Amino acid sequence: MSAYSSDQDLSVVDVTGNGTEVDVATNLLNGTVRLSVLWTDEVYLCPDDAERVAQALQRAAERGRLIAENQQARPNTTAPEHQPHPTN
C-alpha cells in the first residue's frame, strides 16, 4: 500500500495525445508532495490544464502542511529503548 494519496480532482493528459499523464499526490505519513509525469520525461499542457496542475499542487501543499503540523503536534508514542537498571 502506498503512503501517497493522489489528487482525485486532477485529470490531465498531454495535449499531443501520447497518453502522458500528470499526477499530484500527498504523502499521508509526512506531508511531502509528489509531482509525477507518467510514461515520459516531459508533458505538454494547454493553459487550462497547466492551471489545473497548479491548483492541484496548491491543494497538496496545504494538505501536506496539515499532515506535517499534526505529525509534529503528536507526542512520540514509541517506547524508549530498554536500558538496564544500574546496579550498586
Residue pairs with C-beta under 8 A, 6 or more apart in sequence:
3 27
3 28
3 29
4 25
4 26
4 27
4 28
4 34
5 25
5 26
5 28
6 23
6 24
6 25
7 23
7 24
7 25
7 26
7 56
7 59
7 60
9 56
9 59
10 22
10 23
10 24
10 52
10 53
10 56
12 21
12 22
12 43
12 45
12 49
12 52
12 53
13 19
13 20
13 21
13 22
13 49
14 20
14 21
14 40
14 43
14 44
14 45
15 44
15 45
15 46
15 49
16 44
18 39
18 40
19 39
20 37
20 38
20 39
20 40
20 42
20 43
21 37
21 38
21 39
21 43
22 35
22 36
22 37
22 38
22 43
22 45
22 49
22 53
23 34
23 35
23 36
23 37
23 38
24 33
24 34
24 35
24 36
24 53
24 56
24 57
24 59
24 60
25 33
25 34
25 36
25 60
26 32
26 33
26 34
26 60
26 63
26 64
26 67
27 33
27 34
27 64
27 67
28 67
29 67
29 71
30 67
30 68
30 71
31 63
31 64
31 65
31 66
31 67
31 68
31 71
32 64
33 57
33 60
33 61
33 64
35 53
35 57
37 43
45 53
